[in-house]
Amino acid sequence: MKARNETEAIMGDITDSSDRTIAESATTFRFDRDAQPLGVQVIEAVGATTGLDETEITAPLYKSVDPEALDTLFATGGDGSVQFSFDGHHITIEVMADGTGTITVE
């Protein structure tokens, strides 16, 4: 299955690739690292979760995490995950070696 940049929300009690249960209130978005910067996709995911346009989110992402570091972290085709808080939400980014992955907003 090819991941898409457009938000594809998966609501409810779900299990991710590590078989851990994600909270019922979590919303997961699929992304493609090559589509646009990962930081932009995080802001879009938070906006979609809160019902706000990305321009209405007043908290700057760089106060929570360095957006360029997010892109650099996974730019070489590596996989892994990172977690941080942004705009009152717990964000988990999981990336696969092919550059696709998920952004979970809780």
Phi and psi in radians as a Rosetta constraint file:
Dihedral C 1 N 2 CA 2 C 2 CIRCULARHARMONIC -1.482 0.35
Dihedral N 2 CA 2 C 2 N 3 CIRCULARHARMONIC 2.252 0.35
Dihedral C 2 N 3 CA 3 C 3 CIRCULARHARMONIC -1.254 0.35
Dihedral N 3 CA 3 C 3 N 4 CIRCULARHARMONIC 2.598 0.35
Dihedral C 3 N 4 CA 4 C 4 CIRCULARHARMONIC -2.029 0.35
Dihedral N 4 CA 4 C 4 N 5 CIRCULARHARMONIC 2.634 0.35
Dihedral C 4 N 5 CA 5 C 5 CIRCULARHARMONIC -1.259 0.35
Dihedral N 5 CA 5 C 5 N 6 CIRCULARHARMONIC -0.591 0.35
Dihedral C 5 N 6 CA 6 C 6 CIRCULARHARMONIC -1.068 0.35
Dihedral N 6 CA 6 C 6 N 7 CIRCULARHARMONIC 2.590 0.35
Dihedral C 6 N 7 CA 7 C 7 CIRCULARHARMONIC -1.180 0.35
Dihedral N 7 CA 7 C 7 N 8 CIRCULARHARMONIC 2.333 0.35
Dihedral C 7 N 8 CA 8 C 8 CIRCULARHARMONIC -2.305 0.35
Dihedral N 8 CA 8 C 8 N 9 CIRCULARHARMONIC 1.466 0.35
Dihedral C 8 N 9 CA 9 C 9 CIRCULARHARMONIC -1.251 0.35
Dihedral N 9 CA 9 C 9 N 10 CIRCULARHARMONIC 2.420 0.35
Dihedral C 9 N 10 CA 10 C 10 CIRCULARHARMONIC -2.124 0.35
Dihedral N 10 CA 10 C 10 N 11 CIRCULARHARMONIC 1.857 0.35
Dihedral C 10 N 11 CA 11 C 11 CIRCULARHARMONIC -1.676 0.35
Dihedral N 11 CA 11 C 11 N 12 CIRCULARHARMONIC 2.779 0.35
Dihedral C 11 N 12 CA 12 C 12 CIRCULARHARMONIC 1.747 0.35
Dihedral N 12 CA 12 C 12 N 13 CIRCULARHARMONIC -3.029 0.35
Dihedral C 12 N 13 CA 13 C 13 CIRCULARHARMONIC -1.387 0.35
Dihedral N 13 CA 13 C 13 N 14 CIRCULARHARMONIC 1.872 0.35
Dihedral C 13 N 14 CA 14 C 14 CIRCULARHARMONIC -2.141 0.35
Dihedral N 14 CA 14 C 14 N 15 CIRCULARHARMONIC 2.901 0.35
Dihedral C 14 N 15 CA 15 C 15 CIRCULARHARMONIC -2.093 0.35
Dihedral N 15 CA 15 C 15 N 16 CIRCULARHARMONIC 2.307 0.35
Dihedral C 15 N 16 CA 16 C 16 CIRCULARHARMONIC -1.587 0.35
Dihedral N 16 CA 16 C 16 N 17 CIRCULARHARMONIC -3.016 0.35
Dihedral C 16 N 17 CA 17 C 17 CIRCULARHARMONIC -1.099 0.35
Dihedral N 17 CA 17 C 17 N 18 CIRCULARHARMONIC -0.344 0.35
Dihedral C 17 N 18 CA 18 C 18 CIRCULARHARMONIC -1.629 0.35
Dihedral N 18 CA 18 C 18 N 19 CIRCULARHARMONIC 0.149 0.35
Dihedral C 18 N 19 CA 19 C 19 CIRCULARHARMONIC 1.116 0.35
Dihedral N 19 CA 19 C 19 N 20 CIRCULARHARMONIC 0.386 0.35
Dihedral C 19 N 20 CA 20 C 20 CIRCULARHARMONIC -1.613 0.35
Dihedral N 20 CA 20 C 20 N 21 CIRCULARHARMONIC 2.571 0.35
Dihedral C 20 N 21 CA 21 C 21 CIRCULARHARMONIC -1.438 0.35
Dihedral N 21 CA 21 C 21 N 22 CIRCULARHARMONIC 2.309 0.35
Dihedral C 21 N 22 CA 22 C 22 CIRCULARHARMONIC -1.691 0.35
Dihedral N 22 CA 22 C 22 N 23 CIRCULARHARMONIC 2.472 0.35
Dihedral C 22 N 23 CA 23 C 23 CIRCULARHARMONIC -0.939 0.35
Dihedral N 23 CA 23 C 23 N 24 CIRCULARHARMONIC 2.590 0.35
Dihedral C 23 N 24 CA 24 C 24 CIRCULARHARMONIC -1.007 0.35
Dihedral N 24 CA 24 C 24 N 25 CIRCULARHARMONIC -0.532 0.35
Dihedral C 24 N 25 CA 25 C 25 CIRCULARHARMONIC -1.428 0.35
Dihedral N 25 CA 25 C 25 N 26 CIRCULARHARMONIC -0.036 0.35
Dihedral C 25 N 26 CA 26 C 26 CIRCULARHARMONIC -1.334 0.35
Dihedral N 26 CA 26 C 26 N 27 CIRCULARHARMONIC 2.572 0.35
Dihedral C 26 N 27 CA 27 C 27 CIRCULARHARMONIC -2.167 0.35
Dihedral N 27 CA 27 C 27 N 28 CIRCULARHARMONIC 2.245 0.35
Dihedral C 27 N 28 CA 28 C 28 CIRCULARHARMONIC -1.940 0.35
Dihedral N 28 CA 28 C 28 N 29 CIRCULARHARMONIC 2.365 0.35
Dihedral C 28 N 29 CA 29 C 29 CIRCULARHARMONIC -2.101 0.35
Dihedral N 29 CA 29 C 29 N 30 CIRCULARHARMONIC 2.370 0.35
Dihedral C 29 N 30 CA 30 C 30 CIRCULARHARMONIC -1.513 0.35
Dihedral N 30 CA 30 C 30 N 31 CIRCULARHARMONIC 2.570 0.35
Dihedral C 30 N 31 CA 31 C 31 CIRCULARHARMONIC -2.517 0.35
Dihedral N 31 CA 31 C 31 N 32 CIRCULARHARMONIC 2.902 0.35
Dihedral C 31 N 32 CA 32 C 32 CIRCULARHARMONIC -2.241 0.35
Dihedral N 32 CA 32 C 32 N 33 CIRCULARHARMONIC 2.064 0.35
Dihedral C 32 N 33 CA 33 C 33 CIRCULARHARMONIC -0.978 0.35
Dihedral N 33 CA 33 C 33 N 34 CIRCULARHARMONIC -0.545 0.35
Dihedral C 33 N 34 CA 34 C 34 CIRCULARHARMONIC -1.403 0.35
Dihedral N 34 CA 34 C 34 N 35 CIRCULARHARMONIC -0.198 0.35
Dihedral C 34 N 35 CA 35 C 35 CIRCULARHARMONIC -1.288 0.35
Dihedral N 35 CA 35 C 35 N 36 CIRCULARHARMONIC -0.841 0.35
Dihedral C 35 N 36 CA 36 C 36 CIRCULARHARMONIC -2.883 0.35
Dihedral N 36 CA 36 C 36 N 37 CIRCULARHARMONIC 2.924 0.35
Dihedral C 36 N 37 CA 37 C 37 CIRCULARHARMONIC -0.960 0.35
Dihedral N 37 CA 37 C 37 N 38 CIRCULARHARMONIC 2.508 0.35
Dihedral C 37 N 38 CA 38 C 38 CIRCULARHARMONIC -1.053 0.35
Dihedral N 38 CA 38 C 38 N 39 CIRCULARHARMONIC -0.672 0.35
Dihedral C 38 N 39 CA 39 C 39 CIRCULARHARMONIC -1.032 0.35
Dihedral N 39 CA 39 C 39 N 40 CIRCULARHARMONIC -0.713 0.35
Dihedral C 39 N 40 CA 40 C 40 CIRCULARHARMONIC -1.100 0.35
Dihedral N 40 CA 40 C 40 N 41 CIRCULARHARMONIC -0.707 0.35
Dihedral C 40 N 41 CA 41 C 41 CIRCULARHARMONIC -1.188 0.35
Dihedral N 41 CA 41 C 41 N 42 CIRCULARHARMONIC -0.578 0.35
Dihedral C 41 N 42 CA 42 C 42 CIRCULARHARMONIC -1.112 0.35
Dihedral N 42 CA 42 C 42 N 43 CIRCULARHARMONIC -0.824 0.35
Dihedral C 42 N 43 CA 43 C 43 CIRCULARHARMONIC -1.088 0.35
Dihedral N 43 CA 43 C 43 N 44 CIRCULARHARMONIC -0.717 0.35
Dihedral C 43 N 44 CA 44 C 44 CIRCULARHARMONIC -1.083 0.35
Dihedral N 44 CA 44 C 44 N 45 CIRCULARHARMONIC -0.709 0.35
Dihedral C 44 N 45 CA 45 C 45 CIRCULARHARMONIC -1.135 0.35
Dihedral N 45 CA 45 C 45 N 46 CIRCULARHARMONIC -0.756 0.35
Dihedral C 45 N 46 CA 46 C 46 CIRCULARHARMONIC -1.132 0.35
Dihedral N 46 CA 46 C 46 N 47 CIRCULARHARMONIC -0.727 0.35
Dihedral C 46 N 47 CA 47 C 47 CIRCULARHARMONIC -1.058 0.35
Dihedral N 47 CA 47 C 47 N 48 CIRCULARHARMONIC -0.763 0.35
Dihedral C 47 N 48 CA 48 C 48 CIRCULARHARMONIC -1.144 0.35
Dihedral N 48 CA 48 C 48 N 49 CIRCULARHARMONIC -0.643 0.35
Dihedral C 48 N 49 CA 49 C 49 CIRCULARHARMONIC -1.198 0.35
Dihedral N 49 CA 49 C 49 N 50 CIRCULARHARMONIC -0.697 0.35
Dihedral C 49 N 50 CA 50 C 50 CIRCULARHARMONIC -1.564 0.35
Dihedral N 50 CA 50 C 50 N 51 CIRCULARHARMONIC -0.200 0.35
Dihedral C 50 N 51 CA 51 C 51 CIRCULARHARMONIC 1.424 0.35
Dihedral N 51 CA 51 C 51 N 52 CIRCULARHARMONIC 0.225 0.35
Dihedral C 51 N 52 CA 52 C 52 CIRCULARHARMONIC -1.741 0.35
Dihedral N 52 CA 52 C 52 N 53 CIRCULARHARMONIC 2.608 0.35
Dihedral C 52 N 53 CA 53 C 53 CIRCULARHARMONIC -1.224 0.35
Dihedral N 53 CA 53 C 53 N 54 CIRCULARHARMONIC 2.586 0.35
Dihedral C 53 N 54 CA 54 C 54 CIRCULARHARMONIC -0.962 0.35
Dihedral N 54 CA 54 C 54 N 55 CIRCULARHARMONIC -0.547 0.35
Dihedral C 54 N 55 CA 55 C 55 CIRCULARHARMONIC -1.275 0.35
Dihedral N 55 CA 55 C 55 N 56 CIRCULARHARMONIC -0.260 0.35
Dihedral C 55 N 56 CA 56 C 56 CIRCULARHARMONIC -1.548 0.35
Dihedral N 56 CA 56 C 56 N 57 CIRCULARHARMONIC -0.157 0.35
Dihedral C 56 N 57 CA 57 C 57 CIRCULARHARMONIC -1.381 0.35
Dihedral N 57 CA 57 C 57 N 58 CIRCULARHARMONIC 1.995 0.35
Dihedral C 57 N 58 CA 58 C 58 CIRCULARHARMONIC -1.550 0.35
Dihedral N 58 CA 58 C 58 N 59 CIRCULARHARMONIC -0.329 0.35
Dihedral C 58 N 59 CA 59 C 59 CIRCULARHARMONIC -1.310 0.35
Dihedral N 59 CA 59 C 59 N 60 CIRCULARHARMONIC 2.158 0.35
Dihedral C 59 N 60 CA 60 C 60 CIRCULARHARMONIC -1.313 0.35
Dihedral N 60 CA 60 C 60 N 61 CIRCULARHARMONIC 2.325 0.35
Dihedral C 60 N 61 CA 61 C 61 CIRCULARHARMONIC -1.027 0.35
Dihedral N 61 CA 61 C 61 N 62 CIRCULARHARMONIC -0.647 0.35
Dihedral C 61 N 62 CA 62 C 62 CIRCULARHARMONIC -1.109 0.35
Dihedral N 62 CA 62 C 62 N 63 CIRCULARHARMONIC -0.276 0.35
Dihedral C 62 N 63 CA 63 C 63 CIRCULARHARMONIC -1.371 0.35
Dihedral N 63 CA 63 C 63 N 64 CIRCULARHARMONIC -0.277 0.35
Dihedral C 63 N 64 CA 64 C 64 CIRCULARHARMONIC -1.807 0.35
Dihedral N 64 CA 64 C 64 N 65 CIRCULARHARMONIC -0.682 0.35
Dihedral C 64 N 65 CA 65 C 65 CIRCULARHARMONIC -2.756 0.35
Dihedral N 65 CA 65 C 65 N 66 CIRCULARHARMONIC 2.604 0.35
Dihedral C 65 N 66 CA 66 C 66 CIRCULARHARMONIC -1.352 0.35
Dihedral N 66 CA 66 C 66 N 67 CIRCULARHARMONIC 1.948 0.35
Dihedral C 66 N 67 CA 67 C 67 CIRCULARHARMONIC -1.035 0.35
Dihedral N 67 CA 67 C 67 N 68 CIRCULARHARMONIC -0.655 0.35
Dihedral C 67 N 68 CA 68 C 68 CIRCULARHARMONIC -1.165 0.35
Dihedral N 68 CA 68 C 68 N 69 CIRCULARHARMONIC -0.621 0.35
Dihedral C 68 N 69 CA 69 C 69 CIRCULARHARMONIC -1.137 0.35
Dihedral N 69 CA 69 C 69 N 70 CIRCULARHARMONIC -0.624 0.35
Dihedral C 69 N 70 CA 70 C 70 CIRCULARHARMONIC -1.038 0.35
Dihedral N 70 CA 70 C 70 N 71 CIRCULARHARMONIC -0.831 0.35
Dihedral C 70 N 71 CA 71 C 71 CIRCULARHARMONIC -1.131 0.35
Dihedral N 71 CA 71 C 71 N 72 CIRCULARHARMONIC -0.751 0.35
Dihedral C 71 N 72 CA 72 C 72 CIRCULARHARMONIC -1.141 0.35
Dihedral N 72 CA 72 C 72 N 73 CIRCULARHARMONIC -0.669 0.35
Dihedral C 72 N 73 CA 73 C 73 CIRCULARHARMONIC -0.979 0.35
Dihedral N 73 CA 73 C 73 N 74 CIRCULARHARMONIC -0.684 0.35
Dihedral C 73 N 74 CA 74 C 74 CIRCULARHARMONIC -1.965 0.35
Dihedral N 74 CA 74 C 74 N 75 CIRCULARHARMONIC 0.184 0.35
Dihedral C 74 N 75 CA 75 C 75 CIRCULARHARMONIC -1.224 0.35
Dihedral N 75 CA 75 C 75 N 76 CIRCULARHARMONIC -0.455 0.35
Dihedral C 75 N 76 CA 76 C 76 CIRCULARHARMONIC -1.566 0.35
Dihedral N 76 CA 76 C 76 N 77 CIRCULARHARMONIC 0.208 0.35
Dihedral C 76 N 77 CA 77 C 77 CIRCULARHARMONIC 1.565 0.35
Dihedral N 77 CA 77 C 77 N 78 CIRCULARHARMONIC 0.135 0.35
Dihedral C 77 N 78 CA 78 C 78 CIRCULARHARMONIC -1.330 0.35
Dihedral N 78 CA 78 C 78 N 79 CIRCULARHARMONIC 2.902 0.35
Dihedral C 78 N 79 CA 79 C 79 CIRCULARHARMONIC -2.114 0.35
Dihedral N 79 CA 79 C 79 N 80 CIRCULARHARMONIC 2.896 0.35
Dihedral C 79 N 80 CA 80 C 80 CIRCULARHARMONIC 2.689 0.35
Dihedral N 80 CA 80 C 80 N 81 CIRCULARHARMONIC -2.905 0.35
Dihedral C 80 N 81 CA 81 C 81 CIRCULARHARMONIC -2.536 0.35
Dihedral N 81 CA 81 C 81 N 82 CIRCULARHARMONIC 2.780 0.35
Dihedral C 81 N 82 CA 82 C 82 CIRCULARHARMONIC -2.538 0.35
Dihedral N 82 CA 82 C 82 N 83 CIRCULARHARMONIC 2.539 0.35
Dihedral C 82 N 83 CA 83 C 83 CIRCULARHARMONIC -2.257 0.35
Dihedral N 83 CA 83 C 83 N 84 CIRCULARHARMONIC 2.516 0.35
Dihedral C 83 N 84 CA 84 C 84 CIRCULARHARMONIC -2.835 0.35
Dihedral N 84 CA 84 C 84 N 85 CIRCULARHARMONIC 2.933 0.35
Dihedral C 84 N 85 CA 85 C 85 CIRCULARHARMONIC -1.772 0.35
Dihedral N 85 CA 85 C 85 N 86 CIRCULARHARMONIC 2.439 0.35
Dihedral C 85 N 86 CA 86 C 86 CIRCULARHARMONIC -2.607 0.35
Dihedral N 86 CA 86 C 86 N 87 CIRCULARHARMONIC 2.218 0.35
Dihedral C 86 N 87 CA 87 C 87 CIRCULARHARMONIC 0.907 0.35
Dihedral N 87 CA 87 C 87 N 88 CIRCULARHARMONIC 0.695 0.35
Dihedral C 87 N 88 CA 88 C 88 CIRCULARHARMONIC 1.406 0.35
Dihedral N 88 CA 88 C 88 N 89 CIRCULARHARMONIC 0.171 0.35
Dihedral C 88 N 89 CA 89 C 89 CIRCULARHARMONIC -2.115 0.35
Dihedral N 89 CA 89 C 89 N 90 CIRCULARHARMONIC 2.606 0.35
Dihedral C 89 N 90 CA 90 C 90 CIRCULARHARMONIC -1.592 0.35
Dihedral N 90 CA 90 C 90 N 91 CIRCULARHARMONIC 2.144 0.35
Dihedral C 90 N 91 CA 91 C 91 CIRCULARHARMONIC -1.923 0.35
Dihedral N 91 CA 91 C 91 N 92 CIRCULARHARMONIC 2.295 0.35
Dihedral C 91 N 92 CA 92 C 92 CIRCULARHARMONIC -2.153 0.35
Dihedral N 92 CA 92 C 92 N 93 CIRCULARHARMONIC 2.187 0.35
Dihedral C 92 N 93 CA 93 C 93 CIRCULARHARMONIC -1.972 0.35
Dihedral N 93 CA 93 C 93 N 94 CIRCULARHARMONIC 2.199 0.35
Dihedral C 93 N 94 CA 94 C 94 CIRCULARHARMONIC -2.126 0.35
Dihedral N 94 CA 94 C 94 N 95 CIRCULARHARMONIC 2.220 0.35
Dihedral C 94 N 95 CA 95 C 95 CIRCULARHARMONIC -2.127 0.35
Dihedral N 95 CA 95 C 95 N 96 CIRCULARHARMONIC 2.401 0.35
Dihedral C 95 N 96 CA 96 C 96 CIRCULARHARMONIC -1.712 0.35
Dihedral N 96 CA 96 C 96 N 97 CIRCULARHARMONIC 2.834 0.35
Dihedral C 96 N 97 CA 97 C 97 CIRCULARHARMONIC -1.023 0.35
Dihedral N 97 CA 97 C 97 N 98 CIRCULARHARMONIC -0.446 0.35
Dihedral C 97 N 98 CA 98 C 98 CIRCULARHARMONIC -1.412 0.35
Dihedral N 98 CA 98 C 98 N 99 CIRCULARHARMONIC 0.006 0.35
Dihedral C 98 N 99 CA 99 C 99 CIRCULARHARMONIC 1.618 0.35
Dihedral N 99 CA 99 C 99 N 100 CIRCULARHARMONIC 0.008 0.35
Dihedral C 99 N 100 CA 100 C 100 CIRCULARHARMONIC -1.745 0.35
Dihedral N 100 CA 100 C 100 N 101 CIRCULARHARMONIC 2.911 0.35
Dihedral C 100 N 101 CA 101 C 101 CIRCULARHARMONIC 3.025 0.35
Dihedral N 101 CA 101 C 101 N 102 CIRCULARHARMONIC -2.750 0.35
Dihedral C 101 N 102 CA 102 C 102 CIRCULARHARMONIC -2.358 0.35
Dihedral N 102 CA 102 C 102 N 103 CIRCULARHARMONIC 2.659 0.35
Dihedral C 102 N 103 CA 103 C 103 CIRCULARHARMONIC -2.081 0.35
Dihedral N 103 CA 103 C 103 N 104 CIRCULARHARMONIC 2.095 0.35
Dihedral C 103 N 104 CA 104 C 104 CIRCULARHARMONIC -1.883 0.35
Dihedral N 104 CA 104 C 104 N 105 CIRCULARHARMONIC 2.219 0.35
Dihedral C 104 N 105 CA 105 C 105 CIRCULARHARMONIC -1.941 0.35
Dihedral N 105 CA 105 C 105 N 106 CIRCULARHARMONIC 2.092 0.35
